Amino acid sequence: MNLSNLKPAKGSVRERKRVGRGQGSGMGGTSTRGHKGAQSRSGYSRKLHFEGGQMPLQRRVPKFGFKNPTRVEYKPINLDTLQILFEKTNAAVIDETVLQQNGLMAKGDLIKVLNRGELKASVEVHAHAFSASAKEAIEKAGGKAVVPAQPVRANEKEGEKN
């Protein structure tokens, strides 16, 4: 066997359908498009999600509720998780890099510290938001709750407020 005698498997390759080559070909006349209607015309392209005139699924399904386009999604981290993290790393400051290194957050996540469990360690916690009770518990343990400065969004620069 060599490259000069390679062939595809029998029956795997078909000849191209040659339409519009006269009546003798069996595909003349309407060229396999049928009579009239949008699909028989040149330049026809079906719209995405078109269901042949039937009411489309997107319009049949009931809609309810409200999706806030400006919602800020926080990843919750509880005090008991911070205590375990402190015991594991012995870090005096728990910030984004420490949380990322230990797999508790992804790079673009916003963190909110919540008050579940107990924090006995005196640590400085950097997060984007704190519940009032979590902040109180951190300060009660002798630590500090630090919220970093929020970055200015492109559309909120000087004088461009909506």
Phi and psi in radians as a Rosetta constraint file:
Dihedral C 1 N 2 CA 2 C 2 CIRCULARHARMONIC -2.527 0.35
Dihedral N 2 CA 2 C 2 N 3 CIRCULARHARMONIC 3.087 0.35
Dihedral C 2 N 3 CA 3 C 3 CIRCULARHARMONIC -1.132 0.35
Dihedral N 3 CA 3 C 3 N 4 CIRCULARHARMONIC -0.425 0.35
Dihedral C 3 N 4 CA 4 C 4 CIRCULARHARMONIC -1.322 0.35
Dihedral N 4 CA 4 C 4 N 5 CIRCULARHARMONIC -0.316 0.35
Dihedral C 4 N 5 CA 5 C 5 CIRCULARHARMONIC -2.054 0.35
Dihedral N 5 CA 5 C 5 N 6 CIRCULARHARMONIC 0.454 0.35
Dihedral C 5 N 6 CA 6 C 6 CIRCULARHARMONIC -1.354 0.35
Dihedral N 6 CA 6 C 6 N 7 CIRCULARHARMONIC 2.369 0.35
Dihedral C 6 N 7 CA 7 C 7 CIRCULARHARMONIC -2.393 0.35
Dihedral N 7 CA 7 C 7 N 8 CIRCULARHARMONIC 2.638 0.35
Dihedral C 7 N 8 CA 8 C 8 CIRCULARHARMONIC -1.205 0.35
Dihedral N 8 CA 8 C 8 N 9 CIRCULARHARMONIC 2.818 0.35
Dihedral C 8 N 9 CA 9 C 9 CIRCULARHARMONIC -1.053 0.35
Dihedral N 9 CA 9 C 9 N 10 CIRCULARHARMONIC 2.574 0.35
Dihedral C 9 N 10 CA 10 C 10 CIRCULARHARMONIC -1.088 0.35
Dihedral N 10 CA 10 C 10 N 11 CIRCULARHARMONIC 2.253 0.35
Dihedral C 10 N 11 CA 11 C 11 CIRCULARHARMONIC 1.507 0.35
Dihedral N 11 CA 11 C 11 N 12 CIRCULARHARMONIC -0.070 0.35
Dihedral C 11 N 12 CA 12 C 12 CIRCULARHARMONIC -1.476 0.35
Dihedral N 12 CA 12 C 12 N 13 CIRCULARHARMONIC -0.375 0.35
Dihedral C 12 N 13 CA 13 C 13 CIRCULARHARMONIC -2.028 0.35
Dihedral N 13 CA 13 C 13 N 14 CIRCULARHARMONIC 2.207 0.35
Dihedral C 13 N 14 CA 14 C 14 CIRCULARHARMONIC -1.904 0.35
Dihedral N 14 CA 14 C 14 N 15 CIRCULARHARMONIC 2.739 0.35
Dihedral C 14 N 15 CA 15 C 15 CIRCULARHARMONIC -1.298 0.35
Dihedral N 15 CA 15 C 15 N 16 CIRCULARHARMONIC 2.616 0.35
Dihedral C 15 N 16 CA 16 C 16 CIRCULARHARMONIC -1.180 0.35
Dihedral N 16 CA 16 C 16 N 17 CIRCULARHARMONIC 2.464 0.35
Dihedral C 16 N 17 CA 17 C 17 CIRCULARHARMONIC -1.326 0.35
Dihedral N 17 CA 17 C 17 N 18 CIRCULARHARMONIC 2.026 0.35
Dihedral C 17 N 18 CA 18 C 18 CIRCULARHARMONIC -1.737 0.35
Dihedral N 18 CA 18 C 18 N 19 CIRCULARHARMONIC 1.773 0.35
Dihedral C 18 N 19 CA 19 C 19 CIRCULARHARMONIC -1.652 0.35
Dihedral N 19 CA 19 C 19 N 20 CIRCULARHARMONIC 2.749 0.35
Dihedral C 19 N 20 CA 20 C 20 CIRCULARHARMONIC 1.264 0.35
Dihedral N 20 CA 20 C 20 N 21 CIRCULARHARMONIC 0.596 0.35
Dihedral C 20 N 21 CA 21 C 21 CIRCULARHARMONIC -1.983 0.35
Dihedral N 21 CA 21 C 21 N 22 CIRCULARHARMONIC 0.529 0.35
Dihedral C 21 N 22 CA 22 C 22 CIRCULARHARMONIC 1.698 0.35
Dihedral N 22 CA 22 C 22 N 23 CIRCULARHARMONIC 2.883 0.35
Dihedral C 22 N 23 CA 23 C 23 CIRCULARHARMONIC -1.153 0.35
Dihedral N 23 CA 23 C 23 N 24 CIRCULARHARMONIC -0.563 0.35
Dihedral C 23 N 24 CA 24 C 24 CIRCULARHARMONIC -1.115 0.35
Dihedral N 24 CA 24 C 24 N 25 CIRCULARHARMONIC -0.408 0.35
Dihedral C 24 N 25 CA 25 C 25 CIRCULARHARMONIC -1.339 0.35
Dihedral N 25 CA 25 C 25 N 26 CIRCULARHARMONIC -0.291 0.35
Dihedral C 25 N 26 CA 26 C 26 CIRCULARHARMONIC 1.454 0.35
Dihedral N 26 CA 26 C 26 N 27 CIRCULARHARMONIC -0.060 0.35
Dihedral C 26 N 27 CA 27 C 27 CIRCULARHARMONIC -2.292 0.35
Dihedral N 27 CA 27 C 27 N 28 CIRCULARHARMONIC 0.662 0.35
Dihedral C 27 N 28 CA 28 C 28 CIRCULARHARMONIC -1.694 0.35
Dihedral N 28 CA 28 C 28 N 29 CIRCULARHARMONIC -2.809 0.35
Dihedral C 28 N 29 CA 29 C 29 CIRCULARHARMONIC 1.113 0.35
Dihedral N 29 CA 29 C 29 N 30 CIRCULARHARMONIC -1.758 0.35
Dihedral C 29 N 30 CA 30 C 30 CIRCULARHARMONIC -1.532 0.35
Dihedral N 30 CA 30 C 30 N 31 CIRCULARHARMONIC -0.018 0.35
Dihedral C 30 N 31 CA 31 C 31 CIRCULARHARMONIC 0.967 0.35
Dihedral N 31 CA 31 C 31 N 32 CIRCULARHARMONIC 0.794 0.35
Dihedral C 31 N 32 CA 32 C 32 CIRCULARHARMONIC 1.136 0.35
Dihedral N 32 CA 32 C 32 N 33 CIRCULARHARMONIC 0.232 0.35
Dihedral C 32 N 33 CA 33 C 33 CIRCULARHARMONIC -1.689 0.35
Dihedral N 33 CA 33 C 33 N 34 CIRCULARHARMONIC -0.102 0.35
Dihedral C 33 N 34 CA 34 C 34 CIRCULARHARMONIC 1.383 0.35
Dihedral N 34 CA 34 C 34 N 35 CIRCULARHARMONIC -3.045 0.35
Dihedral C 34 N 35 CA 35 C 35 CIRCULARHARMONIC -1.770 0.35
Dihedral N 35 CA 35 C 35 N 36 CIRCULARHARMONIC 2.362 0.35
Dihedral C 35 N 36 CA 36 C 36 CIRCULARHARMONIC 0.909 0.35
Dihedral N 36 CA 36 C 36 N 37 CIRCULARHARMONIC -3.032 0.35
Dihedral C 36 N 37 CA 37 C 37 CIRCULARHARMONIC 1.458 0.35
Dihedral N 37 CA 37 C 37 N 38 CIRCULARHARMONIC 2.837 0.35
Dihedral C 37 N 38 CA 38 C 38 CIRCULARHARMONIC -1.052 0.35
Dihedral N 38 CA 38 C 38 N 39 CIRCULARHARMONIC -0.677 0.35
Dihedral C 38 N 39 CA 39 C 39 CIRCULARHARMONIC -1.258 0.35
Dihedral N 39 CA 39 C 39 N 40 CIRCULARHARMONIC -0.254 0.35
Dihedral C 39 N 40 CA 40 C 40 CIRCULARHARMONIC -1.482 0.35
Dihedral N 40 CA 40 C 40 N 41 CIRCULARHARMONIC -0.261 0.35
Dihedral C 40 N 41 CA 41 C 41 CIRCULARHARMONIC -1.520 0.35
Dihedral N 41 CA 41 C 41 N 42 CIRCULARHARMONIC 2.702 0.35
Dihedral C 41 N 42 CA 42 C 42 CIRCULARHARMONIC -1.335 0.35
Dihedral N 42 CA 42 C 42 N 43 CIRCULARHARMONIC 2.643 0.35
Dihedral C 42 N 43 CA 43 C 43 CIRCULARHARMONIC 1.448 0.35
Dihedral N 43 CA 43 C 43 N 44 CIRCULARHARMONIC 0.037 0.35
Dihedral C 43 N 44 CA 44 C 44 CIRCULARHARMONIC -1.278 0.35
Dihedral N 44 CA 44 C 44 N 45 CIRCULARHARMONIC 2.338 0.35
Dihedral C 44 N 45 CA 45 C 45 CIRCULARHARMONIC -2.432 0.35
Dihedral N 45 CA 45 C 45 N 46 CIRCULARHARMONIC 2.254 0.35
Dihedral C 45 N 46 CA 46 C 46 CIRCULARHARMONIC -1.285 0.35
Dihedral N 46 CA 46 C 46 N 47 CIRCULARHARMONIC 2.393 0.35
Dihedral C 46 N 47 CA 47 C 47 CIRCULARHARMONIC -1.225 0.35
Dihedral N 47 CA 47 C 47 N 48 CIRCULARHARMONIC 2.605 0.35
Dihedral C 47 N 48 CA 48 C 48 CIRCULARHARMONIC -1.024 0.35
Dihedral N 48 CA 48 C 48 N 49 CIRCULARHARMONIC 2.366 0.35
Dihedral C 48 N 49 CA 49 C 49 CIRCULARHARMONIC 1.185 0.35
Dihedral N 49 CA 49 C 49 N 50 CIRCULARHARMONIC 0.291 0.35
Dihedral C 49 N 50 CA 50 C 50 CIRCULARHARMONIC -1.281 0.35
Dihedral N 50 CA 50 C 50 N 51 CIRCULARHARMONIC 2.316 0.35
Dihedral C 50 N 51 CA 51 C 51 CIRCULARHARMONIC -2.055 0.35
Dihedral N 51 CA 51 C 51 N 52 CIRCULARHARMONIC 0.610 0.35
Dihedral C 51 N 52 CA 52 C 52 CIRCULARHARMONIC 1.241 0.35
Dihedral N 52 CA 52 C 52 N 53 CIRCULARHARMONIC 0.472 0.35
Dihedral C 52 N 53 CA 53 C 53 CIRCULARHARMONIC 1.660 0.35
Dihedral N 53 CA 53 C 53 N 54 CIRCULARHARMONIC -0.287 0.35
Dihedral C 53 N 54 CA 54 C 54 CIRCULARHARMONIC -1.144 0.35
Dihedral N 54 CA 54 C 54 N 55 CIRCULARHARMONIC 2.633 0.35
Dihedral C 54 N 55 CA 55 C 55 CIRCULARHARMONIC -1.053 0.35
Dihedral N 55 CA 55 C 55 N 56 CIRCULARHARMONIC 2.092 0.35
Dihedral C 55 N 56 CA 56 C 56 CIRCULARHARMONIC -1.108 0.35
Dihedral N 56 CA 56 C 56 N 57 CIRCULARHARMONIC 2.635 0.35
Dihedral C 56 N 57 CA 57 C 57 CIRCULARHARMONIC -0.944 0.35
Dihedral N 57 CA 57 C 57 N 58 CIRCULARHARMONIC -0.727 0.35
Dihedral C 57 N 58 CA 58 C 58 CIRCULARHARMONIC -1.077 0.35
Dihedral N 58 CA 58 C 58 N 59 CIRCULARHARMONIC -0.476 0.35
Dihedral C 58 N 59 CA 59 C 59 CIRCULARHARMONIC -1.648 0.35
Dihedral N 59 CA 59 C 59 N 60 CIRCULARHARMONIC -0.328 0.35
Dihedral C 59 N 60 CA 60 C 60 CIRCULARHARMONIC -1.390 0.35
Dihedral N 60 CA 60 C 60 N 61 CIRCULARHARMONIC -0.557 0.35
Dihedral C 60 N 61 CA 61 C 61 CIRCULARHARMONIC -1.309 0.35
Dihedral N 61 CA 61 C 61 N 62 CIRCULARHARMONIC 2.332 0.35
Dihedral C 61 N 62 CA 62 C 62 CIRCULARHARMONIC -1.180 0.35
Dihedral N 62 CA 62 C 62 N 63 CIRCULARHARMONIC 2.532 0.35
Dihedral C 62 N 63 CA 63 C 63 CIRCULARHARMONIC -2.050 0.35
Dihedral N 63 CA 63 C 63 N 64 CIRCULARHARMONIC 2.474 0.35
Dihedral C 63 N 64 CA 64 C 64 CIRCULARHARMONIC -2.716 0.35
Dihedral N 64 CA 64 C 64 N 65 CIRCULARHARMONIC 2.864 0.35
Dihedral C 64 N 65 CA 65 C 65 CIRCULARHARMONIC 1.442 0.35
Dihedral N 65 CA 65 C 65 N 66 CIRCULARHARMONIC -3.013 0.35
Dihedral C 65 N 66 CA 66 C 66 CIRCULARHARMONIC -2.515 0.35
Dihedral N 66 CA 66 C 66 N 67 CIRCULARHARMONIC 2.258 0.35
Dihedral C 66 N 67 CA 67 C 67 CIRCULARHARMONIC -1.804 0.35
Dihedral N 67 CA 67 C 67 N 68 CIRCULARHARMONIC 1.948 0.35
Dihedral C 67 N 68 CA 68 C 68 CIRCULARHARMONIC -1.313 0.35
Dihedral N 68 CA 68 C 68 N 69 CIRCULARHARMONIC 2.034 0.35
Dihedral C 68 N 69 CA 69 C 69 CIRCULARHARMONIC -1.237 0.35
Dihedral N 69 CA 69 C 69 N 70 CIRCULARHARMONIC -0.323 0.35
Dihedral C 69 N 70 CA 70 C 70 CIRCULARHARMONIC -1.836 0.35
Dihedral N 70 CA 70 C 70 N 71 CIRCULARHARMONIC 0.285 0.35
Dihedral C 70 N 71 CA 71 C 71 CIRCULARHARMONIC -1.077 0.35
Dihedral N 71 CA 71 C 71 N 72 CIRCULARHARMONIC 2.418 0.35
Dihedral C 71 N 72 CA 72 C 72 CIRCULARHARMONIC -1.792 0.35
Dihedral N 72 CA 72 C 72 N 73 CIRCULARHARMONIC 2.082 0.35
Dihedral C 72 N 73 CA 73 C 73 CIRCULARHARMONIC -1.712 0.35
Dihedral N 73 CA 73 C 73 N 74 CIRCULARHARMONIC 2.113 0.35
Dihedral C 73 N 74 CA 74 C 74 CIRCULARHARMONIC -1.824 0.35
Dihedral N 74 CA 74 C 74 N 75 CIRCULARHARMONIC 2.580 0.35
Dihedral C 74 N 75 CA 75 C 75 CIRCULARHARMONIC -1.655 0.35
Dihedral N 75 CA 75 C 75 N 76 CIRCULARHARMONIC 2.101 0.35
Dihedral C 75 N 76 CA 76 C 76 CIRCULARHARMONIC -1.378 0.35
Dihedral N 76 CA 76 C 76 N 77 CIRCULARHARMONIC 2.429 0.35
Dihedral C 76 N 77 CA 77 C 77 CIRCULARHARMONIC -2.331 0.35
Dihedral N 77 CA 77 C 77 N 78 CIRCULARHARMONIC 2.253 0.35
Dihedral C 77 N 78 CA 78 C 78 CIRCULARHARMONIC -1.665 0.35
Dihedral N 78 CA 78 C 78 N 79 CIRCULARHARMONIC 2.862 0.35
Dihedral C 78 N 79 CA 79 C 79 CIRCULARHARMONIC -1.099 0.35
Dihedral N 79 CA 79 C 79 N 80 CIRCULARHARMONIC -0.649 0.35
Dihedral C 79 N 80 CA 80 C 80 CIRCULARHARMONIC -1.115 0.35
Dihedral N 80 CA 80 C 80 N 81 CIRCULARHARMONIC -0.581 0.35
Dihedral C 80 N 81 CA 81 C 81 CIRCULARHARMONIC -1.164 0.35
Dihedral N 81 CA 81 C 81 N 82 CIRCULARHARMONIC -0.707 0.35
Dihedral C 81 N 82 CA 82 C 82 CIRCULARHARMONIC -1.131 0.35
Dihedral N 82 CA 82 C 82 N 83 CIRCULARHARMONIC -0.657 0.35
Dihedral C 82 N 83 CA 83 C 83 CIRCULARHARMONIC -1.113 0.35
Dihedral N 83 CA 83 C 83 N 84 CIRCULARHARMONIC -0.785 0.35
Dihedral C 83 N 84 CA 84 C 84 CIRCULARHARMONIC -1.095 0.35
Dihedral N 84 CA 84 C 84 N 85 CIRCULARHARMONIC -0.726 0.35
Dihedral C 84 N 85 CA 85 C 85 CIRCULARHARMONIC -1.109 0.35
Dihedral N 85 CA 85 C 85 N 86 CIRCULARHARMONIC -0.706 0.35
Dihedral C 85 N 86 CA 86 C 86 CIRCULARHARMONIC -1.111 0.35
Dihedral N 86 CA 86 C 86 N 87 CIRCULARHARMONIC -0.772 0.35
Dihedral C 86 N 87 CA 87 C 87 CIRCULARHARMONIC -1.118 0.35
Dihedral N 87 CA 87 C 87 N 88 CIRCULARHARMONIC -0.580 0.35
Dihedral C 87 N 88 CA 88 C 88 CIRCULARHARMONIC -1.322 0.35
Dihedral N 88 CA 88 C 88 N 89 CIRCULARHARMONIC -0.775 0.35
Dihedral C 88 N 89 CA 89 C 89 CIRCULARHARMONIC -1.815 0.35
Dihedral N 89 CA 89 C 89 N 90 CIRCULARHARMONIC -0.384 0.35
Dihedral C 89 N 90 CA 90 C 90 CIRCULARHARMONIC 1.036 0.35
Dihedral N 90 CA 90 C 90 N 91 CIRCULARHARMONIC 0.558 0.35
Dihedral C 90 N 91 CA 91 C 91 CIRCULARHARMONIC -1.433 0.35
Dihedral N 91 CA 91 C 91 N 92 CIRCULARHARMONIC 2.345 0.35
Dihedral C 91 N 92 CA 92 C 92 CIRCULARHARMONIC -1.339 0.35
Dihedral N 92 CA 92 C 92 N 93 CIRCULARHARMONIC -0.490 0.35
Dihedral C 92 N 93 CA 93 C 93 CIRCULARHARMONIC -2.118 0.35
Dihedral N 93 CA 93 C 93 N 94 CIRCULARHARMONIC 2.142 0.35
Dihedral C 93 N 94 CA 94 C 94 CIRCULARHARMONIC -1.842 0.35
Dihedral N 94 CA 94 C 94 N 95 CIRCULARHARMONIC 1.916 0.35
Dihedral C 94 N 95 CA 95 C 95 CIRCULARHARMONIC -2.257 0.35
Dihedral N 95 CA 95 C 95 N 96 CIRCULARHARMONIC -2.929 0.35
Dihedral C 95 N 96 CA 96 C 96 CIRCULARHARMONIC -0.999 0.35
Dihedral N 96 CA 96 C 96 N 97 CIRCULARHARMONIC -0.751 0.35
Dihedral C 96 N 97 CA 97 C 97 CIRCULARHARMONIC -1.122 0.35
Dihedral N 97 CA 97 C 97 N 98 CIRCULARHARMONIC -0.714 0.35
Dihedral C 97 N 98 CA 98 C 98 CIRCULARHARMONIC -1.142 0.35
Dihedral N 98 CA 98 C 98 N 99 CIRCULARHARMONIC -0.741 0.35
Dihedral C 98 N 99 CA 99 C 99 CIRCULARHARMONIC -1.144 0.35
Dihedral N 99 CA 99 C 99 N 100 CIRCULARHARMONIC -0.693 0.35
Dihedral C 99 N 100 CA 100 C 100 CIRCULARHARMONIC -1.151 0.35
Dihedral N 100 CA 100 C 100 N 101 CIRCULARHARMONIC -0.760 0.35
Dihedral C 100 N 101 CA 101 C 101 CIRCULARHARMONIC -1.102 0.35
Dihedral N 101 CA 101 C 101 N 102 CIRCULARHARMONIC -0.500 0.35
Dihedral C 101 N 102 CA 102 C 102 CIRCULARHARMONIC -1.726 0.35
Dihedral N 102 CA 102 C 102 N 103 CIRCULARHARMONIC 0.188 0.35
Dihedral C 102 N 103 CA 103 C 103 CIRCULARHARMONIC 1.262 0.35
Dihedral N 103 CA 103 C 103 N 104 CIRCULARHARMONIC 0.392 0.35
Dihedral C 103 N 104 CA 104 C 104 CIRCULARHARMONIC -1.624 0.35
Dihedral N 104 CA 104 C 104 N 105 CIRCULARHARMONIC -0.176 0.35
Dihedral C 104 N 105 CA 105 C 105 CIRCULARHARMONIC -2.713 0.35
Dihedral N 105 CA 105 C 105 N 106 CIRCULARHARMONIC 2.705 0.35
Dihedral C 105 N 106 CA 106 C 106 CIRCULARHARMONIC -1.621 0.35
Dihedral N 106 CA 106 C 106 N 107 CIRCULARHARMONIC 3.037 0.35
Dihedral C 106 N 107 CA 107 C 107 CIRCULARHARMONIC -1.055 0.35
Dihedral N 107 CA 107 C 107 N 108 CIRCULARHARMONIC -0.767 0.35
Dihedral C 107 N 108 CA 108 C 108 CIRCULARHARMONIC -1.610 0.35
Dihedral N 108 CA 108 C 108 N 109 CIRCULARHARMONIC 0.058 0.35
Dihedral C 108 N 109 CA 109 C 109 CIRCULARHARMONIC -1.183 0.35
Dihedral N 109 CA 109 C 109 N 110 CIRCULARHARMONIC 2.592 0.35
Dihedral C 109 N 110 CA 110 C 110 CIRCULARHARMONIC -1.810 0.35
Dihedral N 110 CA 110 C 110 N 111 CIRCULARHARMONIC 2.361 0.35
Dihedral C 110 N 111 CA 111 C 111 CIRCULARHARMONIC -1.860 0.35
Dihedral N 111 CA 111 C 111 N 112 CIRCULARHARMONIC 2.383 0.35
Dihedral C 111 N 112 CA 112 C 112 CIRCULARHARMONIC -2.202 0.35
Dihedral N 112 CA 112 C 112 N 113 CIRCULARHARMONIC 2.231 0.35
Dihedral C 112 N 113 CA 113 C 113 CIRCULARHARMONIC -1.589 0.35
Dihedral N 113 CA 113 C 113 N 114 CIRCULARHARMONIC 2.221 0.35
Dihedral C 113 N 114 CA 114 C 114 CIRCULARHARMONIC -1.999 0.35
Dihedral N 114 CA 114 C 114 N 115 CIRCULARHARMONIC 2.801 0.35
Dihedral C 114 N 115 CA 115 C 115 CIRCULARHARMONIC -1.698 0.35
Dihedral N 115 CA 115 C 115 N 116 CIRCULARHARMONIC 1.227 0.35
Dihedral C 115 N 116 CA 116 C 116 CIRCULARHARMONIC -2.027 0.35
Dihedral N 116 CA 116 C 116 N 117 CIRCULARHARMONIC 2.346 0.35
Dihedral C 116 N 117 CA 117 C 117 CIRCULARHARMONIC 1.498 0.35
Dihedral N 117 CA 117 C 117 N 118 CIRCULARHARMONIC -2.820 0.35
Dihedral C 117 N 118 CA 118 C 118 CIRCULARHARMONIC -2.374 0.35
Dihedral N 118 CA 118 C 118 N 119 CIRCULARHARMONIC 2.424 0.35
Dihedral C 118 N 119 CA 119 C 119 CIRCULARHARMONIC -1.964 0.35
Dihedral N 119 CA 119 C 119 N 120 CIRCULARHARMONIC 2.003 0.35
Dihedral C 119 N 120 CA 120 C 120 CIRCULARHARMONIC -1.703 0.35
Dihedral N 120 CA 120 C 120 N 121 CIRCULARHARMONIC -0.381 0.35
Dihedral C 120 N 121 CA 121 C 121 CIRCULARHARMONIC -1.415 0.35
Dihedral N 121 CA 121 C 121 N 122 CIRCULARHARMONIC 2.575 0.35
Dihedral C 121 N 122 CA 122 C 122 CIRCULARHARMONIC -1.614 0.35
Dihedral N 122 CA 122 C 122 N 123 CIRCULARHARMONIC 1.664 0.35
Dihedral C 122 N 123 CA 123 C 123 CIRCULARHARMONIC -2.242 0.35
Dihedral N 123 CA 123 C 123 N 124 CIRCULARHARMONIC 2.710 0.35
Dihedral C 123 N 124 CA 124 C 124 CIRCULARHARMONIC -1.670 0.35
Dihedral N 124 CA 124 C 124 N 125 CIRCULARHARMONIC 2.058 0.35
Dihedral C 124 N 125 CA 125 C 125 CIRCULARHARMONIC -1.885 0.35
Dihedral N 125 CA 125 C 125 N 126 CIRCULARHARMONIC 2.163 0.35
Dihedral C 125 N 126 CA 126 C 126 CIRCULARHARMONIC -1.798 0.35
Dihedral N 126 CA 126 C 126 N 127 CIRCULARHARMONIC 2.080 0.35
Dihedral C 126 N 127 CA 127 C 127 CIRCULARHARMONIC -2.585 0.35
Dihedral N 127 CA 127 C 127 N 128 CIRCULARHARMONIC 2.865 0.35
Dihedral C 127 N 128 CA 128 C 128 CIRCULARHARMONIC -1.352 0.35
Dihedral N 128 CA 128 C 128 N 129 CIRCULARHARMONIC -0.409 0.35
Dihedral C 128 N 129 CA 129 C 129 CIRCULARHARMONIC -2.755 0.35
Dihedral N 129 CA 129 C 129 N 130 CIRCULARHARMONIC 2.712 0.35
Dihedral C 129 N 130 CA 130 C 130 CIRCULARHARMONIC -2.361 0.35
Dihedral N 130 CA 130 C 130 N 131 CIRCULARHARMONIC 2.498 0.35
Dihedral C 130 N 131 CA 131 C 131 CIRCULARHARMONIC -1.326 0.35
Dihedral N 131 CA 131 C 131 N 132 CIRCULARHARMONIC 2.690 0.35
Dihedral C 131 N 132 CA 132 C 132 CIRCULARHARMONIC -1.037 0.35
Dihedral N 132 CA 132 C 132 N 133 CIRCULARHARMONIC -0.721 0.35
Dihedral C 132 N 133 CA 133 C 133 CIRCULARHARMONIC -1.227 0.35
Dihedral N 133 CA 133 C 133 N 134 CIRCULARHARMONIC -0.575 0.35
Dihedral C 133 N 134 CA 134 C 134 CIRCULARHARMONIC -1.197 0.35
Dihedral N 134 CA 134 C 134 N 135 CIRCULARHARMONIC -0.733 0.35
Dihedral C 134 N 135 CA 135 C 135 CIRCULARHARMONIC -1.075 0.35
Dihedral N 135 CA 135 C 135 N 136 CIRCULARHARMONIC -0.750 0.35
Dihedral C 135 N 136 CA 136 C 136 CIRCULARHARMONIC -1.091 0.35
Dihedral N 136 CA 136 C 136 N 137 CIRCULARHARMONIC -0.749 0.35
Dihedral C 136 N 137 CA 137 C 137 CIRCULARHARMONIC -1.151 0.35
Dihedral N 137 CA 137 C 137 N 138 CIRCULARHARMONIC -0.665 0.35
Dihedral C 137 N 138 CA 138 C 138 CIRCULARHARMONIC -1.142 0.35
Dihedral N 138 CA 138 C 138 N 139 CIRCULARHARMONIC -0.788 0.35
Dihedral C 138 N 139 CA 139 C 139 CIRCULARHARMONIC -1.203 0.35
Dihedral N 139 CA 139 C 139 N 140 CIRCULARHARMONIC -0.563 0.35
Dihedral C 139 N 140 CA 140 C 140 CIRCULARHARMONIC -1.148 0.35
Dihedral N 140 CA 140 C 140 N 141 CIRCULARHARMONIC -0.597 0.35
Dihedral C 140 N 141 CA 141 C 141 CIRCULARHARMONIC -1.377 0.35
Dihedral N 141 CA 141 C 141 N 142 CIRCULARHARMONIC -0.057 0.35
Dihedral C 141 N 142 CA 142 C 142 CIRCULARHARMONIC 1.674 0.35
Dihedral N 142 CA 142 C 142 N 143 CIRCULARHARMONIC 0.194 0.35
Dihedral C 142 N 143 CA 143 C 143 CIRCULARHARMONIC -1.747 0.35
Dihedral N 143 CA 143 C 143 N 144 CIRCULARHARMONIC -2.965 0.35
Dihedral C 143 N 144 CA 144 C 144 CIRCULARHARMONIC -2.324 0.35
Dihedral N 144 CA 144 C 144 N 145 CIRCULARHARMONIC 2.419 0.35
Dihedral C 144 N 145 CA 145 C 145 CIRCULARHARMONIC -1.844 0.35
Dihedral N 145 CA 145 C 145 N 146 CIRCULARHARMONIC 2.002 0.35
Dihedral C 145 N 146 CA 146 C 146 CIRCULARHARMONIC -2.036 0.35
Dihedral N 146 CA 146 C 146 N 147 CIRCULARHARMONIC 2.222 0.35
Dihedral C 146 N 147 CA 147 C 147 CIRCULARHARMONIC -1.823 0.35
Dihedral N 147 CA 147 C 147 N 148 CIRCULARHARMONIC 2.092 0.35
Dihedral C 147 N 148 CA 148 C 148 CIRCULARHARMONIC -1.200 0.35
Dihedral N 148 CA 148 C 148 N 149 CIRCULARHARMONIC 2.772 0.35
Dihedral C 148 N 149 CA 149 C 149 CIRCULARHARMONIC -1.105 0.35
Dihedral N 149 CA 149 C 149 N 150 CIRCULARHARMONIC 2.348 0.35
Dihedral C 149 N 150 CA 150 C 150 CIRCULARHARMONIC -1.292 0.35
Dihedral N 150 CA 150 C 150 N 151 CIRCULARHARMONIC 2.334 0.35
Dihedral C 150 N 151 CA 151 C 151 CIRCULARHARMONIC -1.205 0.35
Dihedral N 151 CA 151 C 151 N 152 CIRCULARHARMONIC 2.542 0.35
Dihedral C 151 N 152 CA 152 C 152 CIRCULARHARMONIC -1.414 0.35
Dihedral N 152 CA 152 C 152 N 153 CIRCULARHARMONIC 2.214 0.35
Dihedral C 152 N 153 CA 153 C 153 CIRCULARHARMONIC -1.292 0.35
Dihedral N 153 CA 153 C 153 N 154 CIRCULARHARMONIC 2.749 0.35
Dihedral C 153 N 154 CA 154 C 154 CIRCULARHARMONIC -1.017 0.35
Dihedral N 154 CA 154 C 154 N 155 CIRCULARHARMONIC -0.674 0.35
Dihedral C 154 N 155 CA 155 C 155 CIRCULARHARMONIC -1.481 0.35
Dihedral N 155 CA 155 C 155 N 156 CIRCULARHARMONIC -0.005 0.35
Dihedral C 155 N 156 CA 156 C 156 CIRCULARHARMONIC -1.950 0.35
Dihedral N 156 CA 156 C 156 N 157 CIRCULARHARMONIC 0.308 0.35
Dihedral C 156 N 157 CA 157 C 157 CIRCULARHARMONIC -1.187 0.35
Dihedral N 157 CA 157 C 157 N 158 CIRCULARHARMONIC 2.997 0.35
Dihedral C 157 N 158 CA 158 C 158 CIRCULARHARMONIC -0.820 0.35
Dihedral N 158 CA 158 C 158 N 159 CIRCULARHARMONIC 2.176 0.35
Dihedral C 158 N 159 CA 159 C 159 CIRCULARHARMONIC 1.264 0.35
Dihedral N 159 CA 159 C 159 N 160 CIRCULARHARMONIC 0.106 0.35
Dihedral C 159 N 160 CA 160 C 160 CIRCULARHARMONIC -1.939 0.35
Dihedral N 160 CA 160 C 160 N 161 CIRCULARHARMONIC 0.420 0.35
Dihedral C 160 N 161 CA 161 C 161 CIRCULARHARMONIC -1.223 0.35
Dihedral N 161 CA 161 C 161 N 162 CIRCULARHARMONIC 2.517 0.35
